[in-house]
Amino acid sequence: MQQFRTVCFLAVLVCSFARVDAGTLVQFRTALGDIEVELYDQDKPVTVKNFLNYLNSGLYQNEFAHRLAQGFVLQGGGYTLTSNTIYSIPTNAPIVDEFGVGHQYSNVYGTIAMAKLGGFTNSATSQWYFNLANNSSLDAADTNDLFCVFGHVISGTNVLNTFNKFVNWNSLPAPSPTNLVLNGYYAAPLNTLPVLSSNFPPTTNSFVFVDISLMQIGIQTVGASKQISWNSATGLTNMVEYTTNFSTWNTLVTTNGTGARMTVTDPAAVPNRFYRVQVTY
């Protein structure tokens, strides 16, 4: 059965609306392919807001995946690489753990969750991870677990599978002066760094950068027409619809998402027409 998720509603009068059952859609772009994720805005509001705050503030720019445990997790949100220097992402105050808030989502394959400090339940800040397997042990009700899932992959599980079969990565040796590289350092958090080349030390091009962006919708008036643009979901049916009364929606265009930003034109000069984009998966 096909399922639909609405990216968002936008009106030509710059009014905005949101479906109760729709979550924010986010793209994770890597050299190995794109991953589209739906976030659980309704069930995990604090966690989603925290993640989006880091994203919207630009703190995730130039970040790279810093931990790969095959058959377990792919982790990011901890470090950036700028001008050949590795930096820790500045963190905001830790958030409350929402594992038990709303629907309780398990750490199964294809979900995204927040990393936190061992032994401290309410300690998640900027770091996130994708579950590369069914990791229900991370749901355990103790201070070392209760890892909060706040979204799931709707497209791009093939990319997760690629990381599960990734061969060009190094378990780097323990930190020492000889391991200093790119004016940064490989400390314990980076000793399972995934890299695109087996050469050591790796170069800038070896890092698996993760570019995260919202699938934002925009509307622009061009003469009597309206141009609707959005960040499309790769390989999925993206449907642009319109209405004037919210009781009946009509299809403007149906297209296959490429992962890039797409634009369609509504040539009808109709005032107060509202638009939405739905993704079928």
Backbone as CSV, one residue per row, in Angstrom:
resi,resn,N_x,N_y,N_z,CA_x,CA_y,CA_z,C_x,C_y,C_z
1,MET,0.846,-1.187,0.000,0.000,0.000,0.000,0.883,1.238,0.000
2,GLN,0.556,2.185,-0.855,1.324,3.414,-0.900,0.973,4.294,0.286
3,GLN,1.961,4.969,0.813,1.762,5.907,1.899,2.179,7.293,1.433
4,PHE,1.514,8.308,1.970,1.810,9.678,1.591,2.267,10.448,2.818
5,ARG,3.206,11.348,2.608,3.589,12.295,3.634,3.652,13.664,2.987
6,THR,3.056,14.652,3.609,3.079,16.007,3.082,4.324,16.725,3.571
7,VAL,5.071,17.296,2.634,6.250,18.060,3.018,5.819,19.282,3.825
8,CYS,4.942,20.095,3.276,4.358,21.218,3.987,3.338,21.888,3.097
9,PHE,2.538,22.749,3.675,1.600,23.546,2.909,2.155,24.959,2.802
10,LEU,1.944,25.590,1.647,2.317,26.994,1.514,1.247,27.710,0.702
11,ALA,0.956,28.924,1.057,-0.027,29.703,0.315,0.668,30.829,-0.416
12,VAL,0.025,31.277,-1.490,0.607,32.390,-2.231,0.561,33.671,-1.412
13,LEU,-0.220,33.677,-0.336,-0.260,34.843,0.542,0.688,34.690,1.715
14,VAL,1.636,33.773,1.556,2.664,33.506,2.542,2.049,33.023,3.858
15,CYS,0.919,32.361,3.752,0.364,31.665,4.920,0.923,30.259,4.907
16,SER,1.064,29.643,6.054,1.587,28.280,6.088,0.749,27.423,7.013
17,PHE,0.700,26.135,6.676,-0.096,25.192,7.433,0.695,23.899,7.530
18,ALA,0.270,23.009,8.407,0.968,21.728,8.546,-0.029,20.631,8.847
19,ARG,0.160,19.497,8.239,-0.679,18.359,8.528,-0.250,17.748,9.843
20,VAL,-1.221,17.297,10.649,-0.910,16.727,11.954,-0.051,15.486,11.807
21,ASP,-0.303,14.688,10.758,0.407,13.422,10.625,1.669,13.527,9.787
22,ALA,2.041,14.731,9.389,3.201,14.896,8.524,4.403,15.327,9.341
23,GLY,5.552,14.740,9.055,6.781,15.129,9.721,7.683,15.898,8.784
24,THR,8.576,16.686,9.347,9.562,17.418,8.555,10.413,16.436,7.754
25,LEU,10.635,16.736,6.487,11.468,15.897,5.639,12.849,16.534,5.502
26,VAL,13.871,15.716,5.679,15.256,16.189,5.673,16.077,15.295,4.755
27,GLN,16.999,15.892,4.017,17.909,15.148,3.152,19.307,15.097,3.761
28,PHE,19.903,13.917,3.752,21.296,13.709,4.122,22.022,13.317,2.839
29,ARG,22.902,14.195,2.359,23.608,13.923,1.113,25.042,13.499,1.401
30,THR,25.456,12.404,0.787,26.811,11.892,0.944,27.366,11.530,-0.433
31,ALA,28.658,11.287,-0.482,29.285,10.876,-1.734,28.792,9.507,-2.176
32,LEU,28.178,8.767,-1.271,27.696,7.429,-1.575,26.206,7.408,-1.919
33,GLY,25.560,8.576,-1.869,24.144,8.653,-2.190,23.384,9.474,-1.171
34,ASP,22.118,9.724,-1.462,21.267,10.557,-0.609,20.356,9.700,0.261
35,ILE,20.075,10.228,1.446,19.158,9.576,2.373,18.078,10.596,2.733
36,GLU,16.809,10.231,2.495,15.697,11.101,2.874,15.075,10.575,4.162
37,VAL,14.818,11.480,5.083,14.347,11.105,6.414,13.112,11.916,6.777
38,GLU,12.122,11.247,7.348,10.977,11.941,7.933,11.167,11.991,9.438
39,LEU,11.071,13.181,10.013,11.237,13.370,11.447,9.895,13.260,12.166
40,TYR,9.941,12.881,13.439,8.728,12.688,14.231,8.418,13.949,15.038
41,ASP,8.015,14.991,14.327,7.743,16.276,14.974,6.696,16.159,16.075
42,GLN,5.656,15.377,15.834,4.547,15.304,16.774,4.912,14.530,18.029
43,ASP,5.619,13.427,17.865,5.929,12.555,19.002,7.173,12.977,19.771
44,LYS,8.148,13.560,19.088,9.431,13.916,19.719,9.742,15.394,19.470
45,PRO,8.896,16.290,19.945,9.041,17.713,19.585,10.342,18.341,20.062
46,VAL,10.785,18.021,21.268,12.019,18.624,21.788,13.221,18.129,20.993
47,THR,13.242,16.838,20.703,14.367,16.245,19.985,14.453,16.782,18.566
48,VAL,13.320,16.846,17.874,13.308,17.355,16.505,13.700,18.828,16.483
49,LYS,13.151,19.608,17.402,13.499,21.038,17.452,14.983,21.221,17.704
50,ASN,15.561,20.422,18.581,16.985,20.501,18.865,17.803,20.203,17.609
51,PHE,17.446,19.126,16.891,18.159,18.763,15.669,18.054,19.871,14.634
52,LEU,16.845,20.409,14.451,16.648,21.465,13.462,17.355,22.760,13.861
53,ASN,17.487,23.005,15.158,18.231,24.191,15.611,19.688,24.114,15.174
54,TYR,20.298,22.939,15.329,21.686,22.776,14.880,21.771,22.938,13.370
55,LEU,20.789,22.367,12.664,20.794,22.444,11.208,20.618,23.884,10.738
56,ASN,19.600,24.563,11.248,19.278,25.909,10.782,20.317,26.949,11.198
57,SER,21.045,26.674,12.272,22.068,27.617,12.717,23.383,27.451,11.962
58,GLY,23.458,26.450,11.083,24.656,26.238,10.286,25.751,25.449,10.978
59,LEU,25.468,24.919,12.163,26.511,24.195,12.906,26.848,22.843,12.272
60,TYR,25.957,22.334,11.420,26.226,21.065,10.749,26.956,21.251,9.416
61,GLN,27.245,22.470,9.031,27.943,22.694,7.769,29.348,22.094,7.831
62,ASN,29.728,21.407,6.770,31.053,20.773,6.647,31.251,19.635,7.641
63,GLU,30.152,19.074,8.132,30.311,17.945,9.049,30.595,16.662,8.277
64,PHE,31.143,15.693,8.965,31.423,14.401,8.351,31.009,13.289,9.315
65,ALA,30.723,12.132,8.742,30.427,10.965,9.571,31.714,10.548,10.276
66,HIS,31.685,10.518,11.602,32.929,10.268,12.330,32.996,8.876,12.960
67,ARG,31.915,8.115,12.851,31.925,6.782,13.446,31.130,5.814,12.582
68,LEU,31.756,4.707,12.242,31.066,3.637,11.538,31.317,2.328,12.258
69,ALA,30.256,1.728,12.736,30.313,0.385,13.304,29.408,-0.478,12.441
70,GLN,29.990,-1.224,11.526,29.206,-2.004,10.577,28.268,-2.949,11.310
71,GLY,27.034,-3.006,10.818,26.046,-3.842,11.475,25.524,-3.244,12.761
72,PHE,25.852,-1.969,13.000,25.393,-1.309,14.219,24.915,0.111,13.910
73,VAL,25.841,1.090,13.812,25.419,2.471,13.591,26.399,3.223,12.690
74,LEU,25.870,4.278,12.053,26.671,5.307,11.380,26.369,6.607,12.097
75,GLN,27.407,7.278,12.615,27.197,8.423,13.509,27.834,9.686,12.961
76,GLY,27.156,10.817,13.188,27.666,12.120,12.775,27.195,13.185,13.745
77,GLY,27.360,14.429,13.337,26.926,15.531,14.182,27.913,15.919,15.254
78,GLY,29.142,15.402,15.183,30.122,15.688,16.227,31.263,16.577,15.786
79,TYR,31.611,16.517,14.486,32.807,17.200,14.025,32.597,17.793,12.642
80,THR,33.318,18.870,12.369,33.363,19.472,11.044,34.814,19.549,10.586
81,LEU,34.977,19.691,9.285,36.314,19.835,8.712,36.319,21.083,7.849
82,THR,37.070,22.093,8.267,37.134,23.361,7.556,38.588,23.797,7.455
83,SER,39.019,24.136,6.243,40.395,24.601,6.008,41.403,23.638,6.609
84,ASN,41.177,22.337,6.350,42.092,21.282,6.789,42.212,21.164,8.297
85,THR,41.227,21.670,9.017,41.237,21.573,10.471,39.957,20.916,10.948
86,ILE,40.086,19.966,11.858,38.933,19.291,12.440,38.490,20.063,13.681
87,TYR,37.214,20.377,13.730,36.645,21.081,14.869,35.515,20.258,15.482
88,SER,35.379,20.338,16.792,34.202,19.791,17.453,33.051,20.764,17.245
89,ILE,31.868,20.239,16.944,30.697,21.095,16.768,30.319,21.700,18.116
90,PRO,30.204,23.026,18.211,29.771,23.649,19.477,28.375,23.140,19.849
91,THR,28.199,22.791,21.091,26.924,22.198,21.501,26.119,23.136,22.385
92,ASN,24.812,23.040,22.237,23.890,23.730,23.120,23.659,22.886,24.366
93,ALA,22.820,23.361,25.256,22.529,22.607,26.474,21.919,21.252,26.126
94,PRO,22.239,20.201,26.873,21.644,18.885,26.617,20.124,18.951,26.714
95,ILE,19.463,18.053,25.989,18.003,18.031,25.977,17.479,16.872,26.816
96,VAL,16.216,16.974,27.181,15.574,15.896,27.918,15.369,14.714,26.973
97,ASP,15.568,13.522,27.478,15.378,12.310,26.682,13.883,12.062,26.473
98,GLU,13.449,11.952,25.213,12.032,11.779,24.898,11.686,10.358,24.471
99,PHE,12.479,9.384,24.873,12.188,8.007,24.468,10.756,7.617,24.835
100,GLY,10.325,7.997,26.026,9.002,7.616,26.506,7.916,8.623,26.199
101,VAL,8.229,9.653,25.410,7.238,10.682,25.076,6.539,10.285,23.780
102,GLY,5.212,10.420,23.726,4.477,10.058,22.522,4.639,8.581,22.217
103,HIS,4.642,8.264,20.927,4.861,6.875,20.521,6.304,6.482,20.807
104,GLN,6.512,5.280,21.325,7.860,4.804,21.626,8.397,4.040,20.418
105,TYR,9.358,4.644,19.730,9.948,4.040,18.542,11.209,3.268,18.918
106,SER,11.314,2.064,18.402,12.478,1.229,18.680,13.630,1.583,17.747
107,ASN,14.845,1.302,18.198,16.054,1.524,17.402,16.223,0.397,16.383
108,VAL,15.326,0.378,15.409,15.389,-0.639,14.368,16.127,-0.091,13.162
109,TYR,16.452,-0.991,12.245,17.173,-0.609,11.032,16.446,0.519,10.300
110,GLY,17.214,1.525,9.869,16.655,2.611,9.073,16.082,3.749,9.874
111,THR,16.260,3.735,11.195,15.801,4.866,12.001,16.990,5.752,12.361
112,ILE,16.687,6.994,12.759,17.719,7.927,13.213,17.426,8.280,14.665
113,ALA,18.457,8.342,15.467,18.306,8.612,16.898,19.418,9.535,17.355
114,MET,19.254,10.057,18.572,20.263,10.939,19.145,21.266,10.143,19.978
115,ALA,22.535,10.446,19.782,23.582,9.863,20.622,23.638,10.636,21.938
116,LYS,24.156,9.999,22.965,24.274,10.669,24.258,25.414,10.047,25.037
117,LEU,25.720,10.633,26.193,26.798,10.130,27.029,26.352,8.880,27.765
118,GLY,27.232,7.903,27.818,26.921,6.686,28.544,26.649,6.966,30.010
119,GLY,25.545,6.430,30.514,25.218,6.593,31.917,24.439,7.845,32.242
120,PHE,24.185,8.685,31.240,23.456,9.938,31.467,22.287,10.007,30.475
121,THR,21.096,9.820,30.987,19.922,9.748,30.119,19.682,11.045,29.382
122,ASN,19.686,12.162,30.089,19.369,13.458,29.477,20.643,14.198,29.084
123,SER,21.354,13.654,28.101,22.650,14.238,27.748,22.844,14.434,26.252
124,ALA,21.829,14.176,25.427,21.977,14.339,23.978,22.153,15.813,23.622
125,THR,23.058,16.073,22.685,23.266,17.452,22.211,23.185,17.477,20.685
126,SER,24.326,17.379,20.003,24.340,17.545,18.549,24.485,16.247,17.773
127,GLN,24.938,15.175,18.408,25.290,13.974,17.659,24.087,13.071,17.425
128,TRP,23.987,12.565,16.202,22.912,11.684,15.770,23.522,10.420,15.181
129,TYR,22.698,9.398,14.999,23.186,8.178,14.357,22.048,7.483,13.620
130,PHE,22.412,6.788,12.539,21.496,5.907,11.836,21.699,4.484,12.341
131,ASN,20.619,3.798,12.598,20.708,2.387,12.957,20.918,1.559,11.694
132,LEU,22.034,0.835,11.638,22.354,-0.012,10.494,21.887,-1.445,10.704
133,ALA,21.192,-1.677,11.803,20.644,-2.995,12.113,19.517,-2.786,13.118
134,ASN,18.848,-3.850,13.478,17.819,-3.773,14.511,18.507,-3.790,15.876
135,ASN,18.632,-2.614,16.476,19.389,-2.449,17.727,18.435,-2.214,18.902
136,SER,17.540,-3.160,19.122,16.552,-2.983,20.189,17.191,-2.912,21.563
137,SER,18.442,-3.351,21.686,19.123,-3.264,22.983,19.289,-1.809,23.413
138,LEU,19.276,-0.886,22.448,19.407,0.528,22.773,18.125,1.111,23.363
139,ASP,17.062,0.307,23.383,15.788,0.747,23.965,15.697,0.441,25.453
140,ALA,16.671,-0.276,25.979,16.579,-0.749,27.362,16.345,0.396,28.338
141,ALA,15.525,0.137,29.327,15.130,1.180,30.289,16.149,1.309,31.407
142,ASP,17.317,1.814,31.072,18.300,2.152,32.097,19.041,3.398,31.641
143,THR,19.871,3.938,32.506,20.494,5.236,32.215,21.481,5.181,31.053
144,ASN,21.915,3.987,30.672,22.882,3.887,29.590,22.194,3.697,28.240
145,ASP,20.885,3.473,28.258,20.178,3.234,27.013,19.060,4.261,26.855
146,LEU,17.865,3.817,26.481,16.770,4.757,26.195,17.197,5.786,25.149
147,PHE,17.842,5.309,24.086,18.263,6.200,23.012,17.050,6.577,22.180
148,CYS,16.788,7.874,22.055,15.546,8.374,21.472,15.590,8.406,19.949
149,VAL,14.757,7.583,19.320,14.556,7.617,17.870,13.639,8.792,17.534
150,PHE,14.031,9.620,16.570,13.222,10.789,16.231,12.924,10.900,14.742
151,GLY,13.137,9.809,13.983,12.810,9.823,12.567,13.155,8.496,11.918
152,HIS,12.764,8.354,10.647,13.085,7.132,9.928,13.345,7.444,8.463
153,VAL,14.115,6.580,7.828,14.483,6.739,6.424,13.287,6.372,5.553
154,ILE,12.927,7.259,4.621,11.878,6.946,3.656,12.463,6.652,2.286
155,SER,13.704,7.025,2.054,14.403,6.710,0.813,15.899,6.761,1.078
156,GLY,16.618,5.748,0.579,18.067,5.736,0.757,18.577,4.610,1.621
157,THR,17.745,3.594,1.868,18.254,2.454,2.645,19.385,1.755,1.893
158,ASN,19.414,1.912,0.565,20.538,1.355,-0.194,21.850,1.987,0.219
159,VAL,21.806,3.267,0.624,23.021,3.926,1.093,23.438,3.344,2.439
160,LEU,22.465,3.108,3.314,22.786,2.464,4.586,23.398,1.091,4.348
161,ASN,22.855,0.357,3.370,23.414,-0.959,3.055,24.847,-0.846,2.574
162,THR,25.135,0.226,1.841,26.510,0.446,1.374,27.450,0.620,2.556
163,PHE,27.027,1.386,3.555,27.873,1.557,4.733,28.050,0.241,5.480
164,ASN,27.045,-0.610,5.460,27.172,-1.908,6.119,28.189,-2.805,5.420
165,LYS,28.455,-2.511,4.139,29.419,-3.300,3.364,30.689,-2.510,3.084
166,PHE,30.830,-1.387,3.740,31.935,-0.473,3.481,33.260,-1.154,3.789
167,VAL,34.197,-1.105,2.835,35.489,-1.752,3.051,36.626,-0.752,3.208
168,ASN,36.480,0.455,2.649,37.563,1.442,2.712,37.436,2.333,3.939
169,TRP,37.656,1.737,5.098,37.680,2.535,6.308,38.703,1.916,7.249
170,ASN,39.215,2.731,8.169,40.282,2.289,9.060,39.836,2.369,10.511
171,SER,40.170,1.350,11.307,40.143,1.502,12.751,41.485,2.122,13.101
172,LEU,41.477,3.410,13.299,42.734,4.122,13.468,43.386,3.776,14.799
173,PRO,44.702,3.792,14.850,45.398,3.441,16.086,45.148,4.447,17.193
174,ALA,45.551,4.109,18.382,45.360,4.989,19.535,46.051,6.324,19.293
175,PRO,45.524,7.403,19.877,46.104,8.728,19.637,47.575,8.796,20.033
176,SER,48.332,9.456,19.201,49.745,9.703,19.483,50.173,10.856,18.577
177,PRO,51.306,11.481,18.853,51.747,12.597,18.002,51.845,12.236,16.529
178,THR,52.146,10.963,16.212,52.288,10.583,14.808,50.947,10.525,14.095
179,ASN,49.833,10.554,14.873,48.516,10.493,14.250,47.915,11.861,13.985
180,LEU,48.631,12.920,14.326,48.138,14.251,14.032,48.066,14.426,12.514
181,VAL,46.946,14.890,12.023,46.768,15.030,10.582,45.752,16.128,10.330
182,LEU,45.914,16.846,9.243,45.006,17.926,8.869,44.858,18.966,9.976
183,ASN,45.898,19.141,10.759,45.900,20.083,11.872,44.853,19.742,12.935
184,GLY,44.307,18.561,12.845,43.349,18.095,13.857,43.952,16.911,14.568
185,TYR,43.116,16.061,15.112,43.640,14.898,15.804,42.623,13.782,15.746
186,TYR,43.124,12.564,15.836,42.279,11.391,15.907,42.286,10.891,17.340
187,ALA,41.339,11.342,18.108,41.198,10.867,19.482,40.212,9.706,19.487
188,ALA,39.844,9.243,20.662,38.984,8.066,20.773,37.698,8.164,19.962
189,PRO,37.016,9.324,19.893,35.771,9.363,19.121,35.960,9.136,17.626
190,LEU,37.206,9.230,17.142,37.447,9.102,15.708,38.225,7.841,15.352
191,ASN,38.248,6.879,16.243,39.030,5.683,15.928,38.249,4.669,15.098
192,THR,37.016,4.993,14.708,36.282,4.176,13.738,35.763,5.083,12.623
193,LEU,36.612,5.988,12.188,36.275,6.962,11.168,36.106,6.289,9.805
194,PRO,34.936,6.423,9.145,34.811,5.895,7.781,35.506,6.829,6.804
195,VAL,36.274,6.278,5.904,36.971,7.086,4.906,36.780,6.450,3.541
196,LEU,36.899,7.276,2.492,36.691,6.825,1.125,37.957,6.278,0.493
197,SER,39.063,6.358,1.217,40.323,5.827,0.731,41.021,5.128,1.873
198,SER,41.703,4.048,1.571,42.413,3.301,2.604,43.783,3.889,2.904
199,ASN,44.168,4.970,2.211,45.466,5.596,2.462,45.496,6.217,3.854
200,PHE,46.644,6.148,4.495,46.799,6.780,5.806,48.058,7.642,5.784
201,PRO,47.985,8.876,6.279,46.773,9.505,6.806,45.825,9.909,5.687
202,PRO,44.543,9.960,5.966,43.582,10.339,4.921,43.690,11.820,4.578
203,THR,43.248,12.154,3.393,43.200,13.550,2.976,41.780,14.071,3.143
204,THR,41.598,15.366,2.854,40.274,15.964,2.951,39.253,15.202,2.118
205,ASN,39.662,14.745,0.929,38.728,14.050,0.039,38.360,12.660,0.522
206,SER,39.023,12.191,1.566,38.736,10.865,2.084,37.554,10.850,3.049
207,PHE,37.212,12.005,3.608,36.162,12.050,4.616,34.779,11.859,3.976
208,VAL,33.890,11.221,4.704,32.513,11.057,4.244,31.700,12.240,4.774
209,PHE,31.667,13.307,3.988,30.912,14.490,4.393,29.421,14.195,4.312
210,VAL,28.666,14.790,5.230,27.216,14.619,5.265,26.594,16.013,5.228
211,ASP,26.024,16.349,4.087,25.357,17.642,3.928,23.871,17.455,4.220
212,ILE,23.357,18.161,5.219,21.963,18.006,5.636,21.191,19.252,5.235
213,SER,20.027,19.054,4.638,19.188,20.191,4.253,17.725,19.832,4.401
214,LEU,16.895,20.849,4.652,15.454,20.676,4.711,14.891,20.625,3.300
215,MET,13.803,19.881,3.152,13.132,19.826,1.860,12.154,20.997,1.791
216,GLN,12.698,22.196,1.756,11.897,23.409,1.867,11.148,23.714,0.577
217,ILE,9.940,24.232,0.743,9.112,24.623,-0.387,9.095,26.142,-0.483
218,GLY,9.201,26.640,-1.692,9.117,28.071,-1.916,8.158,28.374,-3.054
219,ILE,7.532,29.541,-3.014,6.622,29.974,-4.068,7.043,31.362,-4.527
220,GLN,7.168,31.506,-5.835,7.589,32.779,-6.414,6.600,33.183,-7.503
221,THR,6.205,34.446,-7.500,5.302,34.965,-8.526,6.110,35.422,-9.735
222,VAL,5.755,34.887,-10.899,6.407,35.267,-12.149,5.304,35.671,-13.121
223,GLY,5.078,36.965,-13.249,3.960,37.434,-14.047,2.648,37.011,-13.411
224,ALA,1.824,36.338,-14.182,0.550,35.824,-13.662,0.677,34.400,-13.157
225,SER,1.882,33.835,-13.252,2.092,32.444,-12.858,2.734,32.348,-11.478
226,LYS,2.707,31.152,-10.926,3.388,30.851,-9.671,4.377,29.716,-9.913
227,GLN,5.590,29.889,-9.422,6.592,28.833,-9.485,6.731,28.198,-8.110
228,ILE,6.521,26.906,-8.044,6.621,26.163,-6.792,7.902,25.340,-6.843
229,SER,8.774,25.524,-5.862,10.042,24.793,-5.832,10.202,24.081,-4.502
230,TRP,10.906,22.969,-4.531,11.122,22.186,-3.306,12.313,21.257,-3.515
231,ASN,12.888,20.808,-2.423,13.960,19.811,-2.474,13.313,18.441,-2.583
232,SER,13.456,17.799,-3.718,12.719,16.570,-3.991,13.322,15.367,-3.290
233,ALA,12.479,14.354,-3.087,12.911,13.090,-2.490,13.360,12.153,-3.602
234,THR,14.584,11.649,-3.509,15.202,10.853,-4.564,14.422,9.579,-4.850
235,GLY,14.116,9.351,-6.141,13.537,8.091,-6.568,12.112,7.854,-6.123
236,LEU,11.468,8.853,-5.547,10.098,8.711,-5.086,9.176,9.614,-5.895
237,THR,7.888,9.281,-5.889,6.908,10.110,-6.579,6.629,11.360,-5.763
238,ASN,6.916,12.514,-6.336,6.661,13.806,-5.700,5.444,14.430,-6.389
239,MET,4.400,14.709,-5.634,3.154,15.199,-6.187,2.861,16.602,-5.672
240,VAL,2.772,17.571,-6.586,2.416,18.949,-6.241,0.907,19.103,-6.430
241,GLU,0.235,19.550,-5.379,-1.217,19.697,-5.419,-1.607,21.126,-5.039
242,TYR,-2.840,21.513,-5.395,-3.313,22.848,-5.065,-4.779,22.787,-4.647
243,THR,-5.215,23.844,-3.927,-6.593,23.972,-3.506,-6.894,25.444,-3.242
244,THR,-8.166,25.768,-3.203,-8.593,27.109,-2.795,-9.446,27.069,-1.533
245,ASN,-9.833,25.841,-1.127,-10.755,25.747,0.016,-10.368,24.668,1.031
246,PHE,-9.299,23.928,0.762,-8.789,22.887,1.647,-9.720,21.679,1.778
247,SER,-10.815,21.669,1.054,-11.690,20.506,1.081,-11.421,19.585,-0.098
248,THR,-10.925,20.155,-1.188,-10.618,19.364,-2.378,-9.247,19.753,-2.903
249,TRP,-8.377,18.753,-3.041,-7.036,18.993,-3.569,-6.961,18.457,-4.991
250,ASN,-6.306,19.203,-5.858,-6.135,18.833,-7.261,-4.655,18.689,-7.571
251,THR,-4.334,17.748,-8.432,-2.943,17.505,-8.796,-2.494,18.488,-9.865
252,LEU,-1.423,19.208,-9.567,-0.816,20.100,-10.552,0.180,19.337,-11.403
253,VAL,1.033,18.548,-10.758,2.022,17.751,-11.479,2.480,16.604,-10.593
254,THR,2.791,15.501,-11.212,3.390,14.352,-10.533,4.719,14.064,-11.213
255,THR,5.775,13.958,-10.435,7.094,13.776,-11.020,7.946,12.876,-10.149
256,ASN,8.971,12.297,-10.730,9.893,11.446,-9.993,11.011,12.304,-9.416
257,GLY,11.193,12.254,-8.100,12.202,13.078,-7.461,13.611,12.677,-7.835
258,THR,14.475,13.665,-7.981,15.875,13.423,-8.341,16.825,13.638,-7.171
259,GLY,16.302,14.196,-6.070,17.167,14.573,-4.967,17.620,16.013,-5.049
260,ALA,17.447,16.612,-6.227,17.810,18.013,-6.423,16.586,18.897,-6.163
261,ARG,16.793,20.191,-6.156,15.678,21.111,-6.018,14.930,21.173,-7.348
262,MET,13.613,20.991,-7.295,12.797,20.951,-8.498,11.831,22.125,-8.500
263,THR,11.424,22.535,-9.687,10.517,23.667,-9.842,9.446,23.322,-10.861
264,VAL,8.197,23.647,-10.537,7.098,23.523,-11.484,6.357,24.852,-11.522
265,THR,5.647,25.090,-12.610,4.926,26.345,-12.788,3.427,26.096,-12.838
266,ASP,2.690,26.894,-12.095,1.235,26.911,-12.175,0.857,28.148,-12.990
267,PRO,0.426,27.960,-14.253,0.157,29.114,-15.119,-1.167,29.797,-14.818
268,ALA,-2.023,29.168,-14.011,-3.346,29.734,-13.764,-3.252,30.964,-12.865
269,ALA,-3.870,32.043,-13.304,-3.868,33.280,-12.516,-5.041,33.241,-11.541
270,VAL,-4.927,32.387,-10.524,-6.011,32.211,-9.558,-5.555,32.753,-8.207
271,PRO,-6.261,33.728,-7.642,-5.856,34.269,-6.335,-6.140,33.274,-5.217
272,ASN,-5.390,33.415,-4.140,-5.612,32.620,-2.927,-5.536,31.118,-3.183
273,ARG,-4.670,30.708,-4.073,-4.479,29.277,-4.319,-3.368,28.769,-3.399
274,PHE,-3.646,27.666,-2.721,-2.705,27.077,-1.785,-2.086,25.826,-2.398
275,TYR,-0.840,25.535,-1.994,-0.112,24.409,-2.572,0.440,23.501,-1.481
276,ARG,0.637,22.251,-1.850,1.347,21.319,-0.980,2.090,20.320,-1.853
277,VAL,3.109,19.684,-1.278,3.864,18.627,-1.970,3.758,17.369,-1.135
278,GLN,3.372,16.287,-1.781,3.310,15.003,-1.087,4.323,14.046,-1.702
279,VAL,4.859,13.171,-0.862,5.825,12.165,-1.312,5.208,10.792,-1.089
280,THR,5.231,9.963,-2.125,4.695,8.609,-2.055,5.833,7.630,-1.804
281,TYR,5.681,6.765,-0.812,6.709,5.747,-0.548,6.089,4.507,0.041
